[in-house]
Amino acid sequence: MSNFFESSAFLGVAVSLLSYALGSFLKKKFKTGIFNPLLISIVITIVFLLTCNIDYDTYNDGAKYLSWLLTPATVCLAIPLYQQIELLKKNHKAVLVGILSGVLTSLTTIMILAFIFKLSHKEYVTMLPKSITTAIGIGVSEELGGYVTITVAVIILTGVLGNILAEGICKLFKINHPIAKGIAIGTASHAIGTAKAMELGEIEGAMSSLSIAVSGILTVVGYSINDTIVVFDRIRENTKSRKKNETISEMVNRSVFETMGRTINSTITTLITIVLIYILGVSAIKEFALPLIVGILAGAYTSIFIASTFWASWKESDMKAKAAAAQERKAAKKNK
């Protein structure tokens, strides 16, 4: 079975989609939170891999294409927010205070738990992105030096628990206002919780989306930063292994080329989604999609051609200044 899996390019995708479809069927049939489609699909996939004796790397070779859709899916969450933009303007102070309170609560909770259980810095930063969506959390964990696979598991677990418990908790604490429910669910359990918020109502879904994709502008900025983080992370790795005869510019150029495939893949998959939204969407959504298209292209361009080039120029100038200062000190010692 493992050999068959290895020879099939998309069998991992098929297993993932079929298990999710089964989870969706169970959720509709029994109408209870415990049958969360994502949770069911995870359990089914794990059981399938263990039963067929297929290791994770073999499965991931066929399923990795699904991860390319994470960023486009995150971008799409901003659409219901844009449709409720007037409501957002009217209640912007309450919304911002609610999101800020939720974020601070999440960060403080992780800090306290890390102190109680004496977690290392690497373990602490692994848990830190638990309440942000996977597409952003992976980049944050990589940049801070955490265990990315554990971060993904924690994010999914947080989202699934939020999806299952959100409605009951809101009823328990008598949170009835749709804006309050949306902000609470989105801040605590990101995109998976937002799926539940959208089931509760349009306003809840829009406000929940705000917690993970505040607006088109922040989406573009975050996308550009994410690409830049990937490039600079590779530069950091290559700096440690740089050859003696290799210049800073050559090392930066090599790092950019090594990450070029990832940048192009993520940019193209995101653009496909946004272009379809622009072509097929109504006029209000087109006004939102066009700046995103321009911003994503500009973000990819700056990540590849501007940010890294600027850093290389600054680094080389700094090294030349240090070398000149060292020569001046040597000359001053000789004169003495």
C-alpha positions in Angstrom: 0.0 0.0 0.0 2.9 2.3 0.8 4.4 1.7 -2.7 1.0 2.6 -4.3 0.9 5.8 -2.2 4.4 6.8 -3.3 3.5 6.2 -7.0 0.3 8.4 -6.8 0.8 12.1 -7.0 -2.5 13.1 -5.5 -3.7 10.2 -3.4 -2.9 12.2 -0.2 -5.3 14.9 -1.4 -8.0 12.3 -2.2 -7.7 10.7 1.3 -7.9 14.2 2.9 -10.9 15.3 0.9 -12.8 12.1 1.2 -12.3 12.0 5.0 -13.4 15.6 5.3 -16.5 14.8 3.2 -17.4 12.0 5.5 -17.0 14.3 8.5 -19.3 16.9 6.8 -21.9 14.2 6.2 -21.8 13.1 9.9 -22.1 16.7 11.1 -25.2 17.2 8.9 -26.7 13.9 10.0 -26.2 14.2 13.7 -26.1 18.0 14.0 -23.8 18.0 17.0 -20.5 19.8 17.6 -18.5 16.7 18.4 -18.8 15.6 14.8 -16.6 18.5 13.6 -15.6 17.8 9.9 -12.0 18.7 10.5 -11.7 16.6 13.7 -13.3 13.6 12.0 -11.1 13.9 8.9 -7.9 14.1 11.1 -9.0 11.0 13.0 -9.9 9.0 9.8 -6.6 10.0 8.1 -4.5 9.0 11.1 -6.3 5.6 11.4 -5.9 5.1 7.6 -2.2 5.8 7.7 -1.6 3.6 10.7 -3.7 0.7 9.3 -2.0 0.8 5.9 1.5 1.4 7.5 2.1 4.6 5.6 4.5 7.1 7.1 3.7 10.8 7.3 6.3 11.9 4.7 4.8 9.6 2.1 1.3 10.9 2.8 2.5 14.6 2.8 4.1 14.2 -0.6 0.7 13.7 -2.1 -1.3 16.0 0.3 1.1 19.0 0.4 -0.8 20.7 -2.4 -3.7 21.4 -0.1 -1.4 23.7 2.1 -1.0 26.0 -0.9 -4.6 26.9 -0.5 -4.2 28.1 3.1 -3.3 31.7 2.2 -6.1 32.1 -0.4 -8.6 30.7 2.1 -7.5 33.2 4.7 -7.8 36.1 2.2 -11.4 35.0 1.4 -12.4 35.4 5.0 -12.1 39.1 4.5 -15.0 39.2 2.0 -17.9 38.9 4.6 -16.0 41.6 6.6 -16.1 43.9 3.6 -19.8 43.3 3.1 -20.4 44.4 6.7 -18.0 47.4 6.4 -20.7 50.0 7.5 -21.5 48.0 10.6 -17.8 47.8 11.4 -17.4 51.6 11.0 -20.3 52.2 13.3 -18.9 50.0 16.1 -15.2 50.3 15.4 -14.2 51.3 19.0 -16.0 48.3 20.6 -14.6 46.0 17.9 -11.0 47.1 18.3 -11.2 46.9 22.1 -12.7 43.4 21.9 -10.0 42.1 19.5 -7.2 43.7 21.6 -8.7 42.2 24.8 -8.9 38.7 23.2 -5.3 38.9 21.8 -3.9 40.0 25.1 -5.8 37.3 27.0 -4.4 34.6 24.7 -0.8 35.9 24.9 -1.0 36.3 28.7 -2.5 32.8 29.2 0.3 31.2 27.2 2.9 33.2 29.2 1.4 32.1 32.5 1.2 28.4 31.4 4.8 28.5 30.1 5.9 29.8 33.5 3.9 27.3 35.5 5.1 24.3 33.4 8.6 25.7 33.0 8.6 25.5 29.2 11.7 26.5 27.3 11.7 29.5 25.0 11.3 27.2 21.9 8.3 25.5 23.5 6.8 28.8 24.5 7.0 30.3 21.0 5.6 27.1 19.6 2.4 27.6 21.6 2.2 31.4 21.1 0.4 31.4 17.7 -2.4 29.1 18.9 -5.2 31.5 18.3 -4.2 32.8 14.8 -5.0 31.0 11.6 -2.6 28.3 10.3 -1.4 30.3 7.3 0.0 33.0 9.5 0.8 30.8 12.5 3.3 28.7 10.5 5.3 31.8 9.5 5.3 33.1 13.0 6.5 29.8 14.5 9.2 29.5 11.9 10.5 33.0 12.4 10.5 32.7 16.2 12.2 29.3 16.1 9.4 27.1 17.4 8.4 23.5 16.4 6.2 24.2 13.4 4.4 20.8 13.3 3.4 21.1 16.9 2.3 24.7 16.3 0.0 23.5 13.5 -1.5 20.8 15.8 -2.1 23.3 18.6 -3.8 25.7 16.1 -6.0 23.0 14.8 -6.9 21.8 18.3 -7.7 25.3 19.4 -9.9 25.9 16.4 -11.8 22.6 16.7 -12.5 23.1 20.4 -13.7 26.7 19.6 -15.9 25.4 16.9 -17.4 22.7 19.2 -17.8 24.8 22.3 -18.3 28.4 21.0 -22.1 28.4 20.9 -22.5 26.7 24.3 -20.1 29.1 26.0 -21.9 32.1 24.4 -25.2 30.9 25.8 -23.6 30.1 29.2 -22.3 33.6 29.7 -25.3 35.2 28.0 -23.3 36.7 25.1 -26.2 37.5 22.7 -25.0 40.5 20.6 -23.9 39.2 17.2 -20.9 41.5 17.1 -19.7 40.3 20.5 -20.2 36.7 19.6 -18.3 37.1 16.3 -15.3 38.8 17.9 -15.2 36.3 20.8 -15.3 33.3 18.5 -12.8 34.7 15.9 -10.3 35.9 18.4 -10.3 32.6 20.4 -10.5 30.1 17.6 -9.5 31.7 14.3 -10.6 30.3 10.9 -12.2 27.1 12.2 -14.2 29.0 14.8 -15.2 31.5 12.0 -16.8 28.6 10.2 -19.1 28.2 13.3 -19.6 32.0 13.5 -20.8 32.0 9.9 -23.4 29.3 10.8 -24.7 31.6 13.5 -25.2 34.5 11.2 -23.7 36.9 8.7 -22.8 39.5 11.2 -21.1 37.0 13.5 -19.2 35.6 10.5 -18.1 39.0 9.4 -16.9 40.1 12.8 -15.2 36.8 13.4 -13.3 37.2 10.1 -12.1 40.6 11.3 -10.1 38.9 14.0 -8.0 37.0 11.5 -8.1 39.2 8.4 -8.8 42.7 9.6 -9.0 44.3 6.2 -7.6 44.0 2.6 -4.7 46.3 3.5 -3.6 44.3 6.5 -3.9 41.1 4.4 -1.6 42.5 1.8 0.9 43.7 4.4 0.8 40.4 6.2 1.3 38.5 2.9 4.3 40.6 2.0 5.8 40.2 5.5 5.2 36.4 5.3 7.2 36.2 2.0 9.9 38.5 3.4 10.2 36.3 6.5 10.7 33.2 4.4 13.4 34.9 2.4 15.2 36.3 5.4 15.0 33.1 7.3 16.9 31.4 4.4 19.4 34.2 4.4 19.9 33.7 8.1 20.6 29.9 7.5 22.9 30.6 4.6 24.8 33.2 6.5 26.0 30.5 9.0 27.3 28.3 6.1 28.6 31.0 3.8 31.8 30.2 2.0 34.9 32.4 2.6 35.1 33.5 -1.0 31.3 34.2 -1.3 30.2 37.8 -1.0 27.1 38.9 0.9 25.4 39.8 -2.4 26.1 36.3 -3.8 24.8 34.6 -0.6 21.6 36.7 -0.7 21.1 36.0 -4.4 21.4 32.2 -3.6 18.9 32.5 -0.8 16.4 34.3 -2.9 16.6 31.6 -5.7 16.2 28.8 -3.1 12.9 30.3 -1.9 11.7 31.5 -5.3 9.6 28.4 -5.9 7.7 28.7 -2.6 7.1 32.5 -3.3 5.9 31.9 -6.8 3.6 29.0 -5.9 1.9 30.8 -3.0 1.5 34.0 -5.1 0.0 32.2 -8.0 -2.5 30.1 -5.9 -3.6 33.2 -4.1 -3.9 35.2 -7.3 -6.0 32.5 -9.0 -8.6 32.8 -6.1 -8.6 36.6 -6.1 -8.8 36.9 -9.9 -11.8 34.5 -9.9 -13.4 36.7 -7.2 -12.8 39.8 -9.3 -14.2 38.1 -12.5 -17.3 36.4 -11.0 -18.0 38.6 -8.0 -20.4 41.5 -7.7 -19.3 45.1 -8.0 -18.7 45.6 -4.3 -16.4 42.6 -4.1 -14.5 43.6 -7.3 -13.6 46.9 -5.5 -12.1 44.8 -2.8 -10.4 42.3 -5.0 -8.6 44.7 -7.3 -6.4 46.3 -4.6 -5.6 42.8 -3.3 -4.4 41.7 -6.7 -2.1 44.8 -7.0 -1.0 44.4 -3.4 -0.1 40.7 -3.7 2.0 41.3 -6.8 3.7 44.3 -5.2 4.3 42.3 -2.0 5.9 39.5 -3.9 8.1 41.9 -5.9 9.3 43.8 -2.9 10.0 40.5 -1.0 12.2 39.1 -3.8 13.8 42.2 -5.4 13.8 45.1 -2.8 13.9 43.9 0.8 16.8 41.4 0.3 18.8 43.7 -2.0 18.4 46.6 0.6 19.7 44.3 3.3 22.7 43.1 1.2 23.6 46.7 0.4 23.3 47.8 4.0 25.3 44.8 5.3 28.2 45.3 2.7 28.4 49.0 3.6 28.5 48.1 7.3 31.3 45.6 6.7 33.3 48.1 4.6 32.9 50.7 7.4 34.1 48.3 10.0 37.1 47.2 7.9 38.0 50.9 7.3 37.7 51.6 11.0 40.0 48.6 11.8 42.6 49.8 9.3 42.5 53.3 10.9 43.1 51.8 14.3 46.1 49.8 13.0 47.5 52.9 11.4 47.1 54.8 14.6 48.9 52.1 16.6 51.9 52.1 14.1 52.2 55.9 14.3 52.4 55.7 18.1 
